[in-house]
């Protein structure tokens, strides 16, 4: 499969802040996450999604409805097939993020799901096959520098999201930046004291 077209094949917002518990719950289901990833490539019907994930159409239709009701999916186009209107669904935005420290109208937001837990599970076959590319680094830096660095990472994430789909292999890309309160640090050097 050697396709080189812009992704996805429909208009969508760049980001969408998730502000309700319903929205966060909607994206925390593994099948719904897979559906969102598939729709990042192009708009698709429930039938196409069901075929892609190997699940019954009724199951996929339920999950698409949950995502649509939460404002995370939208109908991006339709077509008539034997007098029936077929809907093509697309994401509401390229990137979703949980409004940290905020409450939605319906109360406290649940914690965002752990992307690294998902990545660890997804990446195991690549690790076992010796095809895993990863690293971890630590740096003692001020909060402002961490925020600046994350802006650069965010730009790289957007570049990765917008790559034209080509080839036969799907790659996962996991990133994170987190404070480590109890990480050991060296005392100041003698010339700094």
C-alpha beads as a LAMMPS data file, in Angstrom:
LAMMPS data file: protein, C-alpha beads

193 atoms
192 bonds

1 atom types
1 bond types

-500.0 500.0 xlo xhi
-500.0 500.0 ylo yhi
-500.0 500.0 zlo zhi

Masses

1 110.0

Atoms # bond

1 1 1 0.000 0.000 0.000
2 1 1 1.765 3.111 -1.197
3 1 1 -0.529 6.068 -0.712
4 1 1 0.741 9.607 -0.369
5 1 1 -2.209 11.886 0.456
6 1 1 -2.795 14.432 3.213
7 1 1 -4.171 13.003 6.435
8 1 1 -6.917 12.893 7.214
9 1 1 -9.020 13.423 4.081
10 1 1 -11.445 15.843 5.769
11 1 1 -11.350 19.152 7.655
12 1 1 -10.953 19.064 11.427
13 1 1 -9.833 21.269 14.289
14 1 1 -6.209 21.120 15.382
15 1 1 -6.984 20.495 19.073
16 1 1 -9.988 19.833 21.273
17 1 1 -9.951 20.260 25.033
18 1 1 -11.914 17.518 26.780
19 1 1 -13.815 19.183 29.609
20 1 1 -16.351 16.570 30.700
21 1 1 -16.067 13.199 32.370
22 1 1 -18.144 11.768 29.496
23 1 1 -15.488 12.849 26.973
24 1 1 -12.585 11.432 28.976
25 1 1 -14.405 8.130 29.519
26 1 1 -15.203 8.001 25.794
27 1 1 -11.540 8.111 24.750
28 1 1 -10.306 5.785 27.504
29 1 1 -11.707 2.597 25.929
30 1 1 -9.101 0.658 23.877
31 1 1 -11.481 -0.062 20.962
32 1 1 -12.561 3.571 20.790
33 1 1 -8.906 4.641 20.840
34 1 1 -8.264 2.317 17.893
35 1 1 -11.261 3.769 16.044
36 1 1 -9.910 7.288 16.628
37 1 1 -6.503 6.261 15.290
38 1 1 -8.043 4.705 12.173
39 1 1 -10.062 7.864 11.549
40 1 1 -6.894 9.902 11.781
41 1 1 -5.968 8.414 8.411
42 1 1 -9.293 9.006 6.629
43 1 1 -13.027 9.219 7.199
44 1 1 -14.755 5.838 7.355
45 1 1 -18.155 4.219 7.698
46 1 1 -19.161 1.972 10.570
47 1 1 -18.919 -0.998 8.182
48 1 1 -15.350 -0.086 7.199
49 1 1 -14.359 0.363 10.833
50 1 1 -15.949 -2.981 11.802
51 1 1 -13.984 -4.731 9.050
52 1 1 -10.747 -3.024 10.105
53 1 1 -11.036 -3.990 13.780
54 1 1 -12.589 -7.410 13.193
55 1 1 -15.595 -6.718 15.413
56 1 1 -19.360 -6.895 14.730
57 1 1 -20.876 -3.859 13.064
58 1 1 -23.315 -3.416 15.981
59 1 1 -20.439 -3.260 18.481
60 1 1 -18.552 -0.696 16.414
61 1 1 -21.751 1.321 15.866
62 1 1 -22.210 1.517 19.656
63 1 1 -18.645 2.801 20.169
64 1 1 -18.990 5.311 17.314
65 1 1 -22.202 6.589 18.936
66 1 1 -20.435 7.036 22.304
67 1 1 -17.660 9.036 20.608
68 1 1 -20.169 11.068 18.563
69 1 1 -22.347 11.841 21.589
70 1 1 -19.213 13.081 23.387
71 1 1 -18.392 15.427 20.483
72 1 1 -15.195 13.543 19.626
73 1 1 -16.427 12.150 16.284
74 1 1 -18.532 13.875 13.659
75 1 1 -20.159 12.981 10.367
76 1 1 -17.890 14.526 7.729
77 1 1 -19.774 13.397 4.623
78 1 1 -22.575 11.133 3.451
79 1 1 -23.508 9.188 0.350
80 1 1 -26.607 7.347 -0.838
81 1 1 -26.314 3.571 -1.138
82 1 1 -29.524 1.910 -2.355
83 1 1 -31.741 4.646 -0.863
84 1 1 -29.897 4.498 2.474
85 1 1 -27.717 7.367 3.613
86 1 1 -24.265 6.062 4.544
87 1 1 -22.331 8.226 7.014
88 1 1 -18.580 8.739 6.989
89 1 1 -17.209 9.598 10.415
90 1 1 -14.142 11.644 11.225
91 1 1 -12.420 12.990 14.305
92 1 1 -13.452 16.377 15.685
93 1 1 -9.756 17.271 16.121
94 1 1 -6.247 15.988 15.413
95 1 1 -5.298 16.105 19.085
96 1 1 -7.391 15.731 22.216
97 1 1 -6.243 16.871 25.633
98 1 1 -7.789 16.802 29.069
99 1 1 -8.236 20.213 30.706
100 1 1 -5.903 19.671 33.652
101 1 1 -7.156 20.768 37.046
102 1 1 -10.560 21.775 35.725
103 1 1 -14.040 20.476 36.308
104 1 1 -16.690 19.962 33.695
105 1 1 -20.336 20.892 34.137
106 1 1 -21.064 17.368 35.355
107 1 1 -18.468 17.290 38.148
108 1 1 -14.907 16.131 38.680
109 1 1 -13.034 14.820 35.654
110 1 1 -11.625 11.306 35.933
111 1 1 -7.871 10.968 35.519
112 1 1 -6.652 10.848 31.939
113 1 1 -5.781 7.330 30.843
114 1 1 -2.124 6.344 30.912
115 1 1 -0.736 6.540 27.367
116 1 1 2.431 4.771 28.509
117 1 1 0.445 1.781 29.719
118 1 1 -1.160 1.568 26.280
119 1 1 2.223 2.046 24.562
120 1 1 3.845 -0.654 26.721
121 1 1 1.183 -3.155 25.721
122 1 1 1.256 -2.186 22.031
123 1 1 5.055 -2.191 21.819
124 1 1 5.696 -5.635 23.331
125 1 1 5.704 -7.508 19.977
126 1 1 8.172 -4.947 18.534
127 1 1 10.371 -5.298 21.631
128 1 1 10.270 -9.110 21.393
129 1 1 11.238 -8.879 17.696
130 1 1 14.118 -6.483 18.417
131 1 1 12.427 -3.639 16.503
132 1 1 11.743 -1.290 19.419
133 1 1 13.292 2.178 19.326
134 1 1 13.108 3.936 22.676
135 1 1 15.038 5.898 25.262
136 1 1 14.553 7.597 28.583
137 1 1 16.509 10.594 29.842
138 1 1 16.369 12.703 32.998
139 1 1 17.271 16.370 33.372
140 1 1 17.108 18.625 36.411
141 1 1 15.621 21.797 34.894
142 1 1 13.286 24.621 35.977
143 1 1 9.551 24.327 35.273
144 1 1 9.771 27.072 32.595
145 1 1 12.374 25.087 30.644
146 1 1 10.220 21.949 30.881
147 1 1 7.279 23.928 29.446
148 1 1 9.440 25.279 26.591
149 1 1 10.738 21.797 25.828
150 1 1 7.205 20.359 25.796
151 1 1 6.181 22.988 23.213
152 1 1 8.928 21.633 20.941
153 1 1 7.772 18.058 21.564
154 1 1 4.185 19.088 20.856
155 1 1 5.291 20.473 17.469
156 1 1 6.984 17.152 16.706
157 1 1 3.828 15.241 17.690
158 1 1 1.821 17.398 15.253
159 1 1 4.391 16.716 12.496
160 1 1 4.083 12.968 13.134
161 1 1 0.262 13.184 13.065
162 1 1 0.315 14.922 9.687
163 1 1 2.663 12.503 7.903
164 1 1 1.114 11.144 4.702
165 1 1 0.058 7.527 5.121
166 1 1 2.232 5.188 3.049
167 1 1 3.799 1.768 3.506
168 1 1 2.469 -1.345 5.185
169 1 1 3.557 -0.841 8.800
170 1 1 1.905 1.342 11.435
171 1 1 4.300 2.878 13.974
172 1 1 3.432 4.015 17.484
173 1 1 4.987 7.196 18.864
174 1 1 4.841 7.688 22.650
175 1 1 6.243 10.720 24.468
176 1 1 5.931 12.041 27.976
177 1 1 7.355 14.619 30.320
178 1 1 6.797 14.181 34.027
179 1 1 8.263 15.543 37.266
180 1 1 10.211 13.109 39.456
181 1 1 10.052 14.393 43.025
182 1 1 12.322 11.796 44.661
183 1 1 14.943 11.403 41.922
184 1 1 18.466 11.632 43.372
185 1 1 20.556 14.729 42.677
186 1 1 24.210 15.433 43.252
187 1 1 25.168 18.035 45.819
188 1 1 26.515 21.304 44.376
189 1 1 30.098 21.038 43.090
190 1 1 32.731 22.598 45.296
191 1 1 33.221 25.519 42.898
192 1 1 29.428 26.209 42.973
193 1 1 29.190 26.311 46.779

Bonds

1 1 1 2
2 1 2 3
3 1 3 4
4 1 4 5
5 1 5 6
6 1 6 7
7 1 7 8
8 1 8 9
9 1 9 10
10 1 10 11
11 1 11 12
12 1 12 13
13 1 13 14
14 1 14 15
15 1 15 16
16 1 16 17
17 1 17 18
18 1 18 19
19 1 19 20
20 1 20 21
21 1 21 22
22 1 22 23
23 1 23 24
24 1 24 25
25 1 25 26
26 1 26 27
27 1 27 28
28 1 28 29
29 1 29 30
30 1 30 31
31 1 31 32
32 1 32 33
33 1 33 34
34 1 34 35
35 1 35 36
36 1 36 37
37 1 37 38
38 1 38 39
39 1 39 40
40 1 40 41
41 1 41 42
42 1 42 43
43 1 43 44
44 1 44 45
45 1 45 46
46 1 46 47
47 1 47 48
48 1 48 49
49 1 49 50
50 1 50 51
51 1 51 52
52 1 52 53
53 1 53 54
54 1 54 55
55 1 55 56
56 1 56 57
57 1 57 58
58 1 58 59
59 1 59 60
60 1 60 61
61 1 61 62
62 1 62 63
63 1 63 64
64 1 64 65
65 1 65 66
66 1 66 67
67 1 67 68
68 1 68 69
69 1 69 70
70 1 70 71
71 1 71 72
72 1 72 73
73 1 73 74
74 1 74 75
75 1 75 76
76 1 76 77
77 1 77 78
78 1 78 79
79 1 79 80
80 1 80 81
81 1 81 82
82 1 82 83
83 1 83 84
84 1 84 85
85 1 85 86
86 1 86 87
87 1 87 88
88 1 88 89
89 1 89 90
90 1 90 91
91 1 91 92
92 1 92 93
93 1 93 94
94 1 94 95
95 1 95 96
96 1 96 97
97 1 97 98
98 1 98 99
99 1 99 100
100 1 100 101
101 1 101 102
102 1 102 103
103 1 103 104
104 1 104 105
105 1 105 106
106 1 106 107
107 1 107 108
108 1 108 109
109 1 109 110
110 1 110 111
111 1 111 112
112 1 112 113
113 1 113 114
114 1 114 115
115 1 115 116
116 1 116 117
117 1 117 118
118 1 118 119
119 1 119 120
120 1 120 121
121 1 121 122
122 1 122 123
123 1 123 124
124 1 124 125
125 1 125 126
126 1 126 127
127 1 127 128
128 1 128 129
129 1 129 130
130 1 130 131
131 1 131 132
132 1 132 133
133 1 133 134
134 1 134 135
135 1 135 136
136 1 136 137
137 1 137 138
138 1 138 139
139 1 139 140
140 1 140 141
141 1 141 142
142 1 142 143
143 1 143 144
144 1 144 145
145 1 145 146
146 1 146 147
147 1 147 148
148 1 148 149
149 1 149 150
150 1 150 151
151 1 151 152
152 1 152 153
153 1 153 154
154 1 154 155
155 1 155 156
156 1 156 157
157 1 157 158
158 1 158 159
159 1 159 160
160 1 160 161
161 1 161 162
162 1 162 163
163 1 163 164
164 1 164 165
165 1 165 166
166 1 166 167
167 1 167 168
168 1 168 169
169 1 169 170
170 1 170 171
171 1 171 172
172 1 172 173
173 1 173 174
174 1 174 175
175 1 175 176
176 1 176 177
177 1 177 178
178 1 178 179
179 1 179 180
180 1 180 181
181 1 181 182
182 1 182 183
183 1 183 184
184 1 184 185
185 1 185 186
186 1 186 187
187 1 187 188
188 1 188 189
189 1 189 190
190 1 190 191
191 1 191 192
192 1 192 193
